[in-house]
Amino acid sequence: TEVTGPVAKRILVTGGTGLVGRAIKKVVADGEGQPDEEWIFVSSRDADLTSIAETKALFEQHKPTHVIHLAAMVGGLFKNLRYNLDFW
């Protein structure tokens, strides 16, 4: 999102390419964001959030003031059945 004026909020959305992340990105792109907001959408390609080093680097790079954490492990029915403890 393009920002004009000072940015008071840097909102980092993890899972930005997932179902809910894409929906939020569309709402922001359609003009629902505020002028003092900068929205940053990231995916697992940007950082492995199970790695403290990669997570710290992501936060140092973007310096968010707010985080919407949507990152999750996803899979179909059989993956959920086979790895149910991992999903839990």
PDB file of N, CA, C and O in Angstrom:
ATOM      1  N   THR A   1       0.838  -1.176   0.000  1.00  0.00           N
ATOM      2  CA  THR A   1       0.000   0.000   0.000  1.00  0.00           C
ATOM      3  C   THR A   1       0.884   1.240   0.000  1.00  0.00           C
ATOM      4  O   THR A   1       1.886   1.285   0.713  1.00  0.00           O
ATOM      5  N   GLU A   2       0.528   2.230  -0.779  1.00  0.00           N
ATOM      6  CA  GLU A   2       1.283   3.471  -0.802  1.00  0.00           C
ATOM      7  C   GLU A   2       0.867   4.328   0.372  1.00  0.00           C
ATOM      8  O   GLU A   2      -0.313   4.407   0.714  1.00  0.00           O
ATOM      9  N   VAL A   3       1.834   4.962   0.978  1.00  0.00           N
ATOM     10  CA  VAL A   3       1.584   5.775   2.159  1.00  0.00           C
ATOM     11  C   VAL A   3       1.953   7.215   1.851  1.00  0.00           C
ATOM     12  O   VAL A   3       3.019   7.494   1.302  1.00  0.00           O
ATOM     13  N   THR A   4       1.060   8.122   2.210  1.00  0.00           N
ATOM     14  CA  THR A   4       1.381   9.541   2.091  1.00  0.00           C
ATOM     15  C   THR A   4       1.370  10.110   3.493  1.00  0.00           C
ATOM     16  O   THR A   4       0.444   9.853   4.262  1.00  0.00           O
ATOM     17  N   GLY A   5       2.385  10.878   3.831  1.00  0.00           N
ATOM     18  CA  GLY A   5       2.482  11.427   5.176  1.00  0.00           C
ATOM     19  C   GLY A   5       3.179  10.462   6.108  1.00  0.00           C
ATOM     20  O   GLY A   5       3.661   9.411   5.685  1.00  0.00           O
ATOM     21  N   PRO A   6       3.230  10.829   7.400  1.00  0.00           N
ATOM     22  CA  PRO A   6       3.944   9.999   8.367  1.00  0.00           C
ATOM     23  C   PRO A   6       3.222   8.678   8.626  1.00  0.00           C
ATOM     24  O   PRO A   6       1.993   8.611   8.649  1.00  0.00           O
ATOM     25  N   VAL A   7       4.020   7.639   8.819  1.00  0.00           N
ATOM     26  CA  VAL A   7       3.468   6.316   9.097  1.00  0.00           C
ATOM     27  C   VAL A   7       3.472   6.106  10.605  1.00  0.00           C
ATOM     28  O   VAL A   7       4.530   6.076  11.234  1.00  0.00           O
ATOM     29  N   ALA A   8       2.283   5.961  11.178  1.00  0.00           N
ATOM     30  CA  ALA A   8       2.172   5.724  12.614  1.00  0.00           C
ATOM     31  C   ALA A   8       2.100   4.230  12.903  1.00  0.00           C
ATOM     32  O   ALA A   8       2.497   3.780  13.977  1.00  0.00           O
ATOM     33  N   LYS A   9       1.589   3.463  11.938  1.00  0.00           N
ATOM     34  CA  LYS A   9       1.413   2.032  12.139  1.00  0.00           C
ATOM     35  C   LYS A   9       2.041   1.259  10.987  1.00  0.00           C
ATOM     36  O   LYS A   9       1.742   1.508   9.819  1.00  0.00           O
ATOM     37  N   ARG A  10       2.911   0.324  11.330  1.00  0.00           N
ATOM     38  CA  ARG A  10       3.491  -0.606  10.355  1.00  0.00           C
ATOM     39  C   ARG A  10       2.927  -1.967  10.725  1.00  0.00           C
ATOM     40  O   ARG A  10       3.352  -2.571  11.710  1.00  0.00           O
ATOM     41  N   ILE A  11       1.985  -2.443   9.954  1.00  0.00           N
ATOM     42  CA  ILE A  11       1.241  -3.658  10.283  1.00  0.00           C
ATOM     43  C   ILE A  11       1.789  -4.816   9.475  1.00  0.00           C
ATOM     44  O   ILE A  11       1.664  -4.855   8.251  1.00  0.00           O
ATOM     45  N   LEU A  12       2.398  -5.760  10.175  1.00  0.00           N
ATOM     46  CA  LEU A  12       2.970  -6.950   9.557  1.00  0.00           C
ATOM     47  C   LEU A  12       1.945  -8.071   9.642  1.00  0.00           C
ATOM     48  O   LEU A  12       1.478  -8.419  10.727  1.00  0.00           O
ATOM     49  N   VAL A  13       1.600  -8.632   8.488  1.00  0.00           N
ATOM     50  CA  VAL A  13       0.648  -9.744   8.431  1.00  0.00           C
ATOM     51  C   VAL A  13       1.414 -10.997   8.018  1.00  0.00           C
ATOM     52  O   VAL A  13       1.872 -11.109   6.881  1.00  0.00           O
ATOM     53  N   THR A  14       1.550 -11.944   8.957  1.00  0.00           N
ATOM     54  CA  THR A  14       2.150 -13.224   8.609  1.00  0.00           C
ATOM     55  C   THR A  14       1.066 -14.073   7.964  1.00  0.00           C
ATOM     56  O   THR A  14      -0.119 -13.862   8.223  1.00  0.00           O
ATOM     57  N   GLY A  15       1.454 -15.023   7.134  1.00  0.00           N
ATOM     58  CA  GLY A  15       0.442 -15.787   6.418  1.00  0.00           C
ATOM     59  C   GLY A  15      -0.280 -14.923   5.401  1.00  0.00           C
ATOM     60  O   GLY A  15      -1.457 -15.133   5.110  1.00  0.00           O
ATOM     61  N   GLY A  16       0.436 -13.956   4.869  1.00  0.00           N
ATOM     62  CA  GLY A  16      -0.158 -12.978   3.965  1.00  0.00           C
ATOM     63  C   GLY A  16      -0.622 -13.534   2.634  1.00  0.00           C
ATOM     64  O   GLY A  16      -1.366 -12.866   1.916  1.00  0.00           O
ATOM     65  N   THR A  17      -0.197 -14.754   2.283  1.00  0.00           N
ATOM     66  CA  THR A  17      -0.650 -15.354   1.025  1.00  0.00           C
ATOM     67  C   THR A  17      -1.723 -16.414   1.253  1.00  0.00           C
ATOM     68  O   THR A  17      -2.176 -17.054   0.305  1.00  0.00           O
ATOM     69  N   GLY A  18      -2.126 -16.599   2.502  1.00  0.00           N
ATOM     70  CA  GLY A  18      -3.194 -17.554   2.808  1.00  0.00           C
ATOM     71  C   GLY A  18      -4.566 -16.948   2.552  1.00  0.00           C
ATOM     72  O   GLY A  18      -4.676 -15.801   2.119  1.00  0.00           O
ATOM     73  N   LEU A  19      -5.587 -17.708   2.817  1.00  0.00           N
ATOM     74  CA  LEU A  19      -6.968 -17.296   2.549  1.00  0.00           C
ATOM     75  C   LEU A  19      -7.324 -15.989   3.250  1.00  0.00           C
ATOM     76  O   LEU A  19      -7.792 -15.051   2.605  1.00  0.00           O
ATOM     77  N   VAL A  20      -7.111 -15.917   4.554  1.00  0.00           N
ATOM     78  CA  VAL A  20      -7.477 -14.718   5.311  1.00  0.00           C
ATOM     79  C   VAL A  20      -6.518 -13.572   5.004  1.00  0.00           C
ATOM     80  O   VAL A  20      -6.944 -12.424   4.882  1.00  0.00           O
ATOM     81  N   GLY A  21      -5.224 -13.874   4.879  1.00  0.00           N
ATOM     82  CA  GLY A  21      -4.252 -12.834   4.547  1.00  0.00           C
ATOM     83  C   GLY A  21      -4.554 -12.160   3.225  1.00  0.00           C
ATOM     84  O   GLY A  21      -4.484 -10.936   3.116  1.00  0.00           O
ATOM     85  N   ARG A  22      -4.893 -12.960   2.212  1.00  0.00           N
ATOM     86  CA  ARG A  22      -5.240 -12.390   0.896  1.00  0.00           C
ATOM     87  C   ARG A  22      -6.506 -11.545   0.988  1.00  0.00           C
ATOM     88  O   ARG A  22      -6.618 -10.515   0.322  1.00  0.00           O
ATOM     89  N   ALA A  23      -7.458 -11.978   1.812  1.00  0.00           N
ATOM     90  CA  ALA A  23      -8.701 -11.207   1.965  1.00  0.00           C
ATOM     91  C   ALA A  23      -8.414  -9.850   2.610  1.00  0.00           C
ATOM     92  O   ALA A  23      -8.953  -8.831   2.178  1.00  0.00           O
ATOM     93  N   ILE A  24      -7.570  -9.837   3.637  1.00  0.00           N
ATOM     94  CA  ILE A  24      -7.208  -8.565   4.277  1.00  0.00           C
ATOM     95  C   ILE A  24      -6.463  -7.679   3.290  1.00  0.00           C
ATOM     96  O   ILE A  24      -6.709  -6.475   3.222  1.00  0.00           O
ATOM     97  N   LYS A  25      -5.555  -8.272   2.526  1.00  0.00           N
ATOM     98  CA  LYS A  25      -4.792  -7.501   1.532  1.00  0.00           C
ATOM     99  C   LYS A  25      -5.733  -6.849   0.519  1.00  0.00           C
ATOM    100  O   LYS A  25      -5.523  -5.698   0.136  1.00  0.00           O
ATOM    101  N   LYS A  26      -6.761  -7.567   0.084  1.00  0.00           N
ATOM    102  CA  LYS A  26      -7.728  -7.015  -0.865  1.00  0.00           C
ATOM    103  C   LYS A  26      -8.510  -5.862  -0.247  1.00  0.00           C
ATOM    104  O   LYS A  26      -8.724  -4.836  -0.892  1.00  0.00           O
ATOM    105  N   VAL A  27      -8.935  -6.030   0.998  1.00  0.00           N
ATOM    106  CA  VAL A  27      -9.684  -4.969   1.682  1.00  0.00           C
ATOM    107  C   VAL A  27      -8.825  -3.708   1.803  1.00  0.00           C
ATOM    108  O   VAL A  27      -9.304  -2.597   1.576  1.00  0.00           O
ATOM    109  N   VAL A  28      -7.556  -3.890   2.161  1.00  0.00           N
ATOM    110  CA  VAL A  28      -6.646  -2.743   2.273  1.00  0.00           C
ATOM    111  C   VAL A  28      -6.436  -2.111   0.895  1.00  0.00           C
ATOM    112  O   VAL A  28      -6.477  -0.888   0.758  1.00  0.00           O
ATOM    113  N   ALA A  29      -6.210  -2.947  -0.125  1.00  0.00           N
ATOM    114  CA  ALA A  29      -5.989  -2.440  -1.483  1.00  0.00           C
ATOM    115  C   ALA A  29      -7.213  -1.715  -2.022  1.00  0.00           C
ATOM    116  O   ALA A  29      -7.090  -0.800  -2.837  1.00  0.00           O
ATOM    117  N   ASP A  30      -8.385  -2.119  -1.570  1.00  0.00           N
ATOM    118  CA  ASP A  30      -9.628  -1.480  -2.011  1.00  0.00           C
ATOM    119  C   ASP A  30      -9.902  -0.168  -1.284  1.00  0.00           C
ATOM    120  O   ASP A  30     -10.966   0.427  -1.460  1.00  0.00           O
ATOM    121  N   GLY A  31      -8.953   0.287  -0.471  1.00  0.00           N
ATOM    122  CA  GLY A  31      -9.072   1.606   0.134  1.00  0.00           C
ATOM    123  C   GLY A  31      -9.503   1.640   1.582  1.00  0.00           C
ATOM    124  O   GLY A  31      -9.779   2.718   2.109  1.00  0.00           O
ATOM    125  N   GLU A  32      -9.568   0.501   2.244  1.00  0.00           N
ATOM    126  CA  GLU A  32     -10.018   0.494   3.630  1.00  0.00           C
ATOM    127  C   GLU A  32      -8.918   0.803   4.642  1.00  0.00           C
ATOM    128  O   GLU A  32      -9.200   1.013   5.822  1.00  0.00           O
ATOM    129  N   GLY A  33      -7.668   0.833   4.187  1.00  0.00           N
ATOM    130  CA  GLY A  33      -6.575   1.193   5.085  1.00  0.00           C
ATOM    131  C   GLY A  33      -6.605   2.675   5.399  1.00  0.00           C
ATOM    132  O   GLY A  33      -7.216   3.460   4.674  1.00  0.00           O
ATOM    133  N   GLN A  34      -5.951   3.051   6.468  1.00  0.00           N
ATOM    134  CA  GLN A  34      -5.880   4.452   6.866  1.00  0.00           C
ATOM    135  C   GLN A  34      -4.593   5.078   6.325  1.00  0.00           C
ATOM    136  O   GLN A  34      -3.619   4.362   6.091  1.00  0.00           O
ATOM    137  N   PRO A  35      -4.569   6.384   6.123  1.00  0.00           N
ATOM    138  CA  PRO A  35      -3.377   7.042   5.561  1.00  0.00           C
ATOM    139  C   PRO A  35      -2.114   6.859   6.397  1.00  0.00           C
ATOM    140  O   PRO A  35      -1.008   6.896   5.857  1.00  0.00           O
ATOM    141  N   ASP A  36      -2.261   6.664   7.704  1.00  0.00           N
ATOM    142  CA  ASP A  36      -1.078   6.531   8.559  1.00  0.00           C
ATOM    143  C   ASP A  36      -0.658   5.066   8.750  1.00  0.00           C
ATOM    144  O   ASP A  36       0.127   4.759   9.647  1.00  0.00           O
ATOM    145  N   GLU A  37      -1.175   4.169   7.915  1.00  0.00           N
ATOM    146  CA  GLU A  37      -0.859   2.740   8.026  1.00  0.00           C
ATOM    147  C   GLU A  37      -0.011   2.279   6.842  1.00  0.00           C
ATOM    148  O   GLU A  37      -0.233   2.678   5.699  1.00  0.00           O
ATOM    149  N   GLU A  38       0.957   1.437   7.150  1.00  0.00           N
ATOM    150  CA  GLU A  38       1.700   0.728   6.111  1.00  0.00           C
ATOM    151  C   GLU A  38       1.479  -0.755   6.376  1.00  0.00           C
ATOM    152  O   GLU A  38       1.805  -1.251   7.455  1.00  0.00           O
ATOM    153  N   TRP A  39       0.930  -1.462   5.400  1.00  0.00           N
ATOM    154  CA  TRP A  39       0.629  -2.881   5.536  1.00  0.00           C
ATOM    155  C   TRP A  39       1.721  -3.686   4.838  1.00  0.00           C
ATOM    156  O   TRP A  39       2.083  -3.400   3.697  1.00  0.00           O
ATOM    157  N   ILE A  40       2.238  -4.693   5.534  1.00  0.00           N
ATOM    158  CA  ILE A  40       3.285  -5.552   5.009  1.00  0.00           C
ATOM    159  C   ILE A  40       2.785  -6.992   5.109  1.00  0.00           C
ATOM    160  O   ILE A  40       2.529  -7.492   6.205  1.00  0.00           O
ATOM    161  N   PHE A  41       2.649  -7.646   3.978  1.00  0.00           N
ATOM    162  CA  PHE A  41       2.157  -9.020   3.933  1.00  0.00           C
ATOM    163  C   PHE A  41       3.327  -9.944   3.610  1.00  0.00           C
ATOM    164  O   PHE A  41       3.993  -9.776   2.589  1.00  0.00           O
ATOM    165  N   VAL A  42       3.575 -10.921   4.485  1.00  0.00           N
ATOM    166  CA  VAL A  42       4.687 -11.844   4.281  1.00  0.00           C
ATOM    167  C   VAL A  42       4.173 -13.282   4.279  1.00  0.00           C
ATOM    168  O   VAL A  42       3.109 -13.594   4.813  1.00  0.00           O
ATOM    169  N   SER A  43       4.977 -14.142   3.655  1.00  0.00           N
ATOM    170  CA  SER A  43       4.648 -15.568   3.605  1.00  0.00           C
ATOM    171  C   SER A  43       5.850 -16.366   4.077  1.00  0.00           C
ATOM    172  O   SER A  43       6.864 -15.797   4.483  1.00  0.00           O
ATOM    173  N   SER A  44       5.734 -17.664   4.023  1.00  0.00           N
ATOM    174  CA  SER A  44       6.838 -18.537   4.447  1.00  0.00           C
ATOM    175  C   SER A  44       8.067 -18.353   3.553  1.00  0.00           C
ATOM    176  O   SER A  44       9.176 -18.710   3.952  1.00  0.00           O
ATOM    177  N   ARG A  45       7.887 -17.809   2.372  1.00  0.00           N
ATOM    178  CA  ARG A  45       9.039 -17.513   1.504  1.00  0.00           C
ATOM    179  C   ARG A  45       9.895 -16.389   2.071  1.00  0.00           C
ATOM    180  O   ARG A  45      11.094 -16.315   1.800  1.00  0.00           O
ATOM    181  N   ASP A  46       9.277 -15.518   2.854  1.00  0.00           N
ATOM    182  CA  ASP A  46       9.990 -14.376   3.426  1.00  0.00           C
ATOM    183  C   ASP A  46      10.774 -14.748   4.682  1.00  0.00           C
ATOM    184  O   ASP A  46      11.845 -14.196   4.937  1.00  0.00           O
ATOM    185  N   ALA A  47      10.241 -15.682   5.463  1.00  0.00           N
ATOM    186  CA  ALA A  47      10.922 -16.107   6.686  1.00  0.00           C
ATOM    187  C   ALA A  47      10.267 -17.381   7.207  1.00  0.00           C
ATOM    188  O   ALA A  47       9.060 -17.584   7.076  1.00  0.00           O
ATOM    189  N   ASP A  48      11.097 -18.230   7.799  1.00  0.00           N
ATOM    190  CA  ASP A  48      10.614 -19.417   8.501  1.00  0.00           C
ATOM    191  C   ASP A  48      10.375 -18.997   9.939  1.00  0.00           C
ATOM    192  O   ASP A  48      11.328 -18.815  10.696  1.00  0.00           O
ATOM    193  N   LEU A  49       9.120 -18.840  10.327  1.00  0.00           N
ATOM    194  CA  LEU A  49       8.802 -18.325  11.657  1.00  0.00           C
ATOM    195  C   LEU A  49       9.076 -19.332  12.763  1.00  0.00           C
ATOM    196  O   LEU A  49       8.934 -18.997  13.939  1.00  0.00           O
ATOM    197  N   THR A  50       9.467 -20.561  12.418  1.00  0.00           N
ATOM    198  CA  THR A  50       9.896 -21.511  13.442  1.00  0.00           C
ATOM    199  C   THR A  50      11.375 -21.322  13.760  1.00  0.00           C
ATOM    200  O   THR A  50      11.907 -21.961  14.668  1.00  0.00           O
ATOM    201  N   SER A  51      12.033 -20.449  13.017  1.00  0.00           N
ATOM    202  CA  SER A  51      13.443 -20.127  13.251  1.00  0.00           C
ATOM    203  C   SER A  51      13.520 -18.770  13.934  1.00  0.00           C
ATOM    204  O   SER A  51      13.076 -17.763  13.382  1.00  0.00           O
ATOM    205  N   ILE A  52      14.082 -18.746  15.130  1.00  0.00           N
ATOM    206  CA  ILE A  52      14.188 -17.469  15.853  1.00  0.00           C
ATOM    207  C   ILE A  52      15.059 -16.473  15.094  1.00  0.00           C
ATOM    208  O   ILE A  52      14.770 -15.277  15.090  1.00  0.00           O
ATOM    209  N   ALA A  53      16.117 -16.952  14.455  1.00  0.00           N
ATOM    210  CA  ALA A  53      17.005 -16.050  13.711  1.00  0.00           C
ATOM    211  C   ALA A  53      16.269 -15.411  12.539  1.00  0.00           C
ATOM    212  O   ALA A  53      16.373 -14.203  12.325  1.00  0.00           O
ATOM    213  N   GLU A  54      15.520 -16.220  11.771  1.00  0.00           N
ATOM    214  CA  GLU A  54      14.778 -15.661  10.629  1.00  0.00           C
ATOM    215  C   GLU A  54      13.656 -14.740  11.090  1.00  0.00           C
ATOM    216  O   GLU A  54      13.373 -13.732  10.442  1.00  0.00           O
ATOM    217  N   THR A  55      13.018 -15.080  12.202  1.00  0.00           N
ATOM    218  CA  THR A  55      11.935 -14.245  12.724  1.00  0.00           C
ATOM    219  C   THR A  55      12.481 -12.900  13.191  1.00  0.00           C
ATOM    220  O   THR A  55      11.901 -11.854  12.899  1.00  0.00           O
ATOM    221  N   LYS A  56      13.599 -12.931  13.917  1.00  0.00           N
ATOM    222  CA  LYS A  56      14.227 -11.677  14.357  1.00  0.00           C
ATOM    223  C   LYS A  56      14.636 -10.825  13.158  1.00  0.00           C
ATOM    224  O   LYS A  56      14.444  -9.609  13.166  1.00  0.00           O
ATOM    225  N   ALA A  57      15.200 -11.458  12.128  1.00  0.00           N
ATOM    226  CA  ALA A  57      15.621 -10.721  10.928  1.00  0.00           C
ATOM    227  C   ALA A  57      14.411 -10.082  10.238  1.00  0.00           C
ATOM    228  O   ALA A  57      14.493  -8.949   9.765  1.00  0.00           O
ATOM    229  N   LEU A  58      13.302 -10.800  10.183  1.00  0.00           N
ATOM    230  CA  LEU A  58      12.083 -10.265   9.573  1.00  0.00           C
ATOM    231  C   LEU A  58      11.600  -9.034  10.336  1.00  0.00           C
ATOM    232  O   LEU A  58      11.237  -8.023   9.734  1.00  0.00           O
ATOM    233  N   PHE A  59      11.601  -9.130  11.671  1.00  0.00           N
ATOM    234  CA  PHE A  59      11.152  -7.996  12.484  1.00  0.00           C
ATOM    235  C   PHE A  59      12.127  -6.830  12.400  1.00  0.00           C
ATOM    236  O   PHE A  59      11.705  -5.674  12.404  1.00  0.00           O
ATOM    237  N   GLU A  60      13.421  -7.115  12.326  1.00  0.00           N
ATOM    238  CA  GLU A  60      14.400  -6.030  12.182  1.00  0.00           C
ATOM    239  C   GLU A  60      14.273  -5.351  10.824  1.00  0.00           C
ATOM    240  O   GLU A  60      14.470  -4.141  10.709  1.00  0.00           O
ATOM    241  N   GLN A  61      13.946  -6.125   9.801  1.00  0.00           N
ATOM    242  CA  GLN A  61      13.787  -5.571   8.454  1.00  0.00           C
ATOM    243  C   GLN A  61      12.576  -4.650   8.373  1.00  0.00           C
ATOM    244  O   GLN A  61      12.667  -3.553   7.824  1.00  0.00           O
ATOM    245  N   HIS A  62      11.441  -5.092   8.918  1.00  0.00           N
ATOM    246  CA  HIS A  62      10.186  -4.348   8.746  1.00  0.00           C
ATOM    247  C   HIS A  62       9.828  -3.445   9.923  1.00  0.00           C
ATOM    248  O   HIS A  62       9.071  -2.490   9.751  1.00  0.00           O
ATOM    249  N   LYS A  63      10.353  -3.725  11.105  1.00  0.00           N
ATOM    250  CA  LYS A  63      10.083  -2.940  12.309  1.00  0.00           C
ATOM    251  C   LYS A  63       8.585  -2.653  12.498  1.00  0.00           C
ATOM    252  O   LYS A  63       8.176  -1.493  12.550  1.00  0.00           O
ATOM    253  N   PRO A  64       7.771  -3.712  12.601  1.00  0.00           N
ATOM    254  CA  PRO A  64       6.330  -3.495  12.737  1.00  0.00           C
ATOM    255  C   PRO A  64       5.946  -2.914  14.097  1.00  0.00           C
ATOM    256  O   PRO A  64       6.595  -3.173  15.111  1.00  0.00           O
ATOM    257  N   THR A  65       4.882  -2.131  14.089  1.00  0.00           N
ATOM    258  CA  THR A  65       4.289  -1.659  15.345  1.00  0.00           C
ATOM    259  C   THR A  65       3.138  -2.578  15.749  1.00  0.00           C
ATOM    260  O   THR A  65       2.759  -2.634  16.919  1.00  0.00           O
ATOM    261  N   HIS A  66       2.588  -3.295  14.772  1.00  0.00           N
ATOM    262  CA  HIS A  66       1.483  -4.224  15.003  1.00  0.00           C
ATOM    263  C   HIS A  66       1.736  -5.489  14.188  1.00  0.00           C
ATOM    264  O   HIS A  66       2.368  -5.439  13.133  1.00  0.00           O
ATOM    265  N   VAL A  67       1.243  -6.614  14.679  1.00  0.00           N
ATOM    266  CA  VAL A  67       1.367  -7.886  13.968  1.00  0.00           C
ATOM    267  C   VAL A  67       0.011  -8.581  13.962  1.00  0.00           C
ATOM    268  O   VAL A  67      -0.647  -8.704  14.995  1.00  0.00           O
ATOM    269  N   ILE A  68      -0.390  -9.029  12.780  1.00  0.00           N
ATOM    270  CA  ILE A  68      -1.555  -9.912  12.652  1.00  0.00           C
ATOM    271  C   ILE A  68      -0.967 -11.252  12.242  1.00  0.00           C
ATOM    272  O   ILE A  68      -0.511 -11.428  11.112  1.00  0.00           O
ATOM    273  N   HIS A  69      -0.986 -12.196  13.183  1.00  0.00           N
ATOM    274  CA  HIS A  69      -0.322 -13.488  12.974  1.00  0.00           C
ATOM    275  C   HIS A  69      -1.319 -14.502  12.429  1.00  0.00           C
ATOM    276  O   HIS A  69      -2.159 -15.026  13.160  1.00  0.00           O
ATOM    277  N   LEU A  70      -1.209 -14.768  11.124  1.00  0.00           N
ATOM    278  CA  LEU A  70      -2.107 -15.709  10.459  1.00  0.00           C
ATOM    279  C   LEU A  70      -1.371 -16.927   9.925  1.00  0.00           C
ATOM    280  O   LEU A  70      -1.995 -17.838   9.379  1.00  0.00           O
ATOM    281  N   ALA A  71      -0.049 -16.954  10.076  1.00  0.00           N
ATOM    282  CA  ALA A  71       0.735 -18.068   9.540  1.00  0.00           C
ATOM    283  C   ALA A  71       0.297 -19.364  10.216  1.00  0.00           C
ATOM    284  O   ALA A  71       0.069 -19.416  11.424  1.00  0.00           O
ATOM    285  N   ALA A  72       0.188 -20.403   9.397  1.00  0.00           N
ATOM    286  CA  ALA A  72      -0.245 -21.695   9.924  1.00  0.00           C
ATOM    287  C   ALA A  72       0.233 -22.805   9.007  1.00  0.00           C
ATOM    288  O   ALA A  72       0.521 -22.582   7.831  1.00  0.00           O
ATOM    289  N   MET A  73       0.312 -23.992   9.558  1.00  0.00           N
ATOM    290  CA  MET A  73       0.582 -25.161   8.733  1.00  0.00           C
ATOM    291  C   MET A  73      -0.768 -25.597   8.167  1.00  0.00           C
ATOM    292  O   MET A  73      -1.747 -25.729   8.900  1.00  0.00           O
ATOM    293  N   VAL A  74      -0.805 -25.815   6.878  1.00  0.00           N
ATOM    294  CA  VAL A  74      -2.061 -26.209   6.246  1.00  0.00           C
ATOM    295  C   VAL A  74      -1.868 -27.515   5.493  1.00  0.00           C
ATOM    296  O   VAL A  74      -0.759 -27.869   5.091  1.00  0.00           O
ATOM    297  N   GLY A  75      -2.969 -28.213   5.316  1.00  0.00           N
ATOM    298  CA  GLY A  75      -2.921 -29.465   4.578  1.00  0.00           C
ATOM    299  C   GLY A  75      -4.327 -29.968   4.325  1.00  0.00           C
ATOM    300  O   GLY A  75      -5.295 -29.466   4.896  1.00  0.00           O
ATOM    301  N   GLY A  76      -4.425 -30.945   3.481  1.00  0.00           N
ATOM    302  CA  GLY A  76      -5.717 -31.536   3.179  1.00  0.00           C
ATOM    303  C   GLY A  76      -6.148 -32.537   4.250  1.00  0.00           C
ATOM    304  O   GLY A  76      -5.493 -32.684   5.281  1.00  0.00           O
ATOM    305  N   LEU A  77      -7.239 -33.207   3.990  1.00  0.00           N
ATOM    306  CA  LEU A  77      -7.821 -34.146   4.950  1.00  0.00           C
ATOM    307  C   LEU A  77      -6.817 -35.223   5.361  1.00  0.00           C
ATOM    308  O   LEU A  77      -6.646 -35.491   6.550  1.00  0.00           O
ATOM    309  N   PHE A  78      -6.162 -35.834   4.392  1.00  0.00           N
ATOM    310  CA  PHE A  78      -5.255 -36.929   4.719  1.00  0.00           C
ATOM    311  C   PHE A  78      -4.017 -36.455   5.463  1.00  0.00           C
ATOM    312  O   PHE A  78      -3.517 -37.153   6.345  1.00  0.00           O
ATOM    313  N   LYS A  79      -3.520 -35.280   5.117  1.00  0.00           N
ATOM    314  CA  LYS A  79      -2.369 -34.741   5.850  1.00  0.00           C
ATOM    315  C   LYS A  79      -2.781 -34.433   7.288  1.00  0.00           C
ATOM    316  O   LYS A  79      -2.018 -34.674   8.223  1.00  0.00           O
ATOM    317  N   ASN A  80      -3.990 -33.899   7.460  1.00  0.00           N
ATOM    318  CA  ASN A  80      -4.485 -33.629   8.808  1.00  0.00           C
ATOM    319  C   ASN A  80      -4.634 -34.915   9.615  1.00  0.00           C
ATOM    320  O   ASN A  80      -4.316 -34.936  10.804  1.00  0.00           O
ATOM    321  N   LEU A  81      -5.114 -35.986   8.988  1.00  0.00           N
ATOM    322  CA  LEU A  81      -5.259 -37.258   9.688  1.00  0.00           C
ATOM    323  C   LEU A  81      -3.896 -37.857  10.039  1.00  0.00           C
ATOM    324  O   LEU A  81      -3.706 -38.359  11.147  1.00  0.00           O
ATOM    325  N   ARG A  82      -2.968 -37.808   9.120  1.00  0.00           N
ATOM    326  CA  ARG A  82      -1.659 -38.414   9.313  1.00  0.00           C
ATOM    327  C   ARG A  82      -0.804 -37.642  10.320  1.00  0.00           C
ATOM    328  O   ARG A  82      -0.056 -38.247  11.089  1.00  0.00           O
ATOM    329  N   TYR A  83      -0.909 -36.313  10.319  1.00  0.00           N
ATOM    330  CA  TYR A  83      -0.075 -35.468  11.174  1.00  0.00           C
ATOM    331  C   TYR A  83      -0.907 -34.654  12.152  1.00  0.00           C
ATOM    332  O   TYR A  83      -0.614 -33.484  12.400  1.00  0.00           O
ATOM    333  N   ASN A  84      -1.948 -35.273  12.708  1.00  0.00           N
ATOM    334  CA  ASN A  84      -2.895 -34.523  13.533  1.00  0.00           C
ATOM    335  C   ASN A  84      -2.235 -33.852  14.744  1.00  0.00           C
ATOM    336  O   ASN A  84      -2.636 -32.750  15.117  1.00  0.00           O
ATOM    337  N   LEU A  85      -1.238 -34.485  15.365  1.00  0.00           N
ATOM    338  CA  LEU A  85      -0.566 -33.860  16.493  1.00  0.00           C
ATOM    339  C   LEU A  85       0.234 -32.644  16.045  1.00  0.00           C
ATOM    340  O   LEU A  85       0.275 -31.636  16.751  1.00  0.00           O
ATOM    341  N   ASP A  86       0.873 -32.728  14.876  1.00  0.00           N
ATOM    342  CA  ASP A  86       1.614 -31.579  14.353  1.00  0.00           C
ATOM    343  C   ASP A  86       0.688 -30.398  14.092  1.00  0.00           C
ATOM    344  O   ASP A  86       1.041 -29.250  14.360  1.00  0.00           O
ATOM    345  N   PHE A  87      -0.491 -30.688  13.570  1.00  0.00           N
ATOM    346  CA  PHE A  87      -1.451 -29.614  13.284  1.00  0.00           C
ATOM    347  C   PHE A  87      -1.992 -29.015  14.578  1.00  0.00           C
ATOM    348  O   PHE A  87      -2.241 -27.812  14.657  1.00  0.00           O
ATOM    349  N   TRP A  88      -2.170 -29.847  15.578  1.00  0.00           N
ATOM    350  CA  TRP A  88      -2.679 -29.357  16.856  1.00  0.00           C
ATOM    351  C   TRP A  88      -1.686 -28.420  17.466  1.00  0.00           C
ATOM    352  O   TRP A  88      -1.923 -27.892  18.552  1.00  0.00           O
TER     353      TRP A  88
END
